[in-house]
Amino acid sequence: MPNTFDFYKTLYPFDLLSEKEFNDIFDHAVEKDYTTNEFIIHEDQTDDTIDIHFLVSGLAKNIMHRSDGRQLSVRFYYPGDLVGVMILLTSGEMRFSVQALEPVKTLCFNRESFLKIMSNNTQFSKVVMDGISQLMKSLYDEVKFKSSTTDEDDDRELYKKRAGSFMEPPTFIHPEESIEKAARMLQQQKIEALLVSDDKQTLLGMIGYGDLLKAYFENNHHDPVYHHMSEEPYLISDKEFIYDALSYLKHHPTEIIPVHHKDKVVGILRQSSFFTIKNSVYFDLTYRISNAETIEELKTLSPVYNSRFQEFISSLIDEQMFAYDIAELMTNYNDRIHKQIIQIAENEMIASGHGAPPINYCFLVMGSEGRKEQAFSTDQDNGMILSDFENSRNKLQIAQYFKLLAEKINFMLNECGFPYCSGGIMAREDKWRQQMSQWHTSIDQWISKMDAEEIRDFTIFMDFRPIFGDFSLAYDLKKYVTQRVQRSLGLQQLLMKDTLRFRVPVQPFGRISGVGKRKTLNLKKSAIMQIVNAVRIYSMKYGIENINTISRLDSLAEQERFHPRDAENAKLALHRLMLFRLKENLSQLRNDENVTNELRLSKLNRDERKSLKDALNIAKRLQQVLELSYNRNRVM
């Protein structure tokens, strides 16, 4: 054994090992170095490639990966911490990455030797497991806190359904039964957790795989269940909206939720509960997206290729749901496809020998998808933020890795019905795939010397939103952009000037001007974008970071920058214009026509013409107000 490891003999917890156990672990130990932003462990590694590390120097962070593509930075690792044990003990149930925040040195152990000693040395095992227990608690607390700030209000139909309609029969275990029996029951019942009750009605607690694993490693498998159960599980009433339960389950995929009626437990909810319900088209399709392993599977689920999804959207229109809410739901659906594509692309990179992403990154969507305002007619607008790697010894390999990954993602999106952006606003382009420091430089240059050609690219970029990876990268960039734009009167003037180039096509006496022989109106360019652009400019002026137009209008009204009546009128106009676009898209799909934003005015009846004219007049008024502001500032 190398003499350099001798001083670890007196270091906690290695001082709990016998001479032989110490030699078994340290004989095969290897020192490893990691540069800033490199991954020590990545979620996409298979179990047989995950090592156990002892952090010697430097600082690392734990990133928990959620099913919605988001990454949560949960806790830090400091010198003296063990890394990698929990992933191995939970057999992949708990997936996360560990990333170096600065240059890090670790001792890498042979995992078989390490786990064998854990199983034999109870005192050493207890120290390690106590550390894991604290980590799991911090993971749970962090996710629980974060869940209140996420975008889980997407699945609108859930507001109409109650937990009692989805629950399954509960599986109880008496508190005096042994841990061994609980383990057998979990295996036989194929369920994630058992409800602890002495009368099969009153809930005393809950016990799952994590609790059982800890008991086994502490040699307490003969203990009664009540010694190891969780005493305060999350509960839901059978009369509550199912939405709340699903929001919770999205963040706790291995948990079950007990359902109670008054004081009695009457059922449980688990993820699979939602996919066995008849007529739940949206749940069925999104479940299939999350389990798709190939682009061919995903393509059949894409909005433009899936008739069931089209019928589902048509039913929401018939139920008189606001069109901007439908657009948000459609965007959330598209987000799921994007996230699964990115995961498939990462898997392909690993399978082809390129490995997992070497540093943290965040995939952004922009434009209408960024604002959550999509219809069936859409193309790609996306980009990437990369953690800074300029000083890494593997700089060229890292840059090449993400170029190839981005090309794969853009190609797969195109295959799945999201056409390439004609303006080249895609992550595969160097301009839209940059390190954080490069993004800062680009934004500074954009704002200081932007020309008319670039202004439209910037308006698309302004509405960026993270959907996969390290969301903190996007949040930091959003703050930087918002502060820079708010201080730049010149940029606001440029944006106003560009927006005013496209006039809302309503004549002085209310006649709507169509284009070409077919007398069509481009709903997006000639109407919807006039509202979107005006609201964006006011939001930029007042430092509002929201990117969804409805959310921006609410914030402007709340800050008394818009009169509440004007904000509501703008919402109504958006609803009507988006409704026309959705209906026209559905008609185009049914008739095997190209999906576009063009509305044929000749098809409209009298009521539809009036509805369209009212919406266009609201858009025109917003444009006129913007023009007054532009001219006043220009004169000044």
Buried (B, 14 or more C-beta within 10 A) or exposed (E): EEEEBEEBEEEEBBEBBEEEBBBBBBEBBEEBBBBBBBBBBBBBBEEEEBBBBBBBEBBBBBBBBBBBBBBBBBBEBEBEBBBBBBBBBBEEBBBBBBBBBEBBBBBBBBBEBBBBBBEEBEEBBBBBBEBBBEBBEBBBEBBEEBBEEBBBEBBBBBEEBBBBEBBBEBBBBBBEBBBBBBBEBBEEEEBBBBBBBEEEEEBBBBBBBBBBBBBBBBEBBEBBBBEBBBEEBBBBBBEBBBBBBBBBBBBBEBBBBBBBBEEBBBBBBBBEBBEEEEEBBBBBBBBBBBEBEEBEBBBEBBBBBBEEBBEBBBEBBEEEBBBBBBBBBBBBBBBBBBBBBBBBBBEBBBEEEBBBBBBBBBBBBBBBBBBBBBBBBBBBBBBBBBBBBEEBEBEEEBBEBBBBBBBBBBBBBBBBBBEBBEEEBBBBBEEBBBBBEBBBEBBEEBBEEBEEEBBEBBBBBBBBBBBBBBBBBBEBBBEBBBEBBBEBEEBBBBBBBBBBEBEBBBEEEEEBBBEEEEBBBBBBEBBBBBBBBBBBBBBBBBEBBBBBBBBBBBBBBEEEBBEEEBBEBBBBBBBBBBBBBBBBBBEBBEEEEEBBBBBEBEEBEEEBEEBBBBBBBBBBBBBEBBBEBBEEEEEE
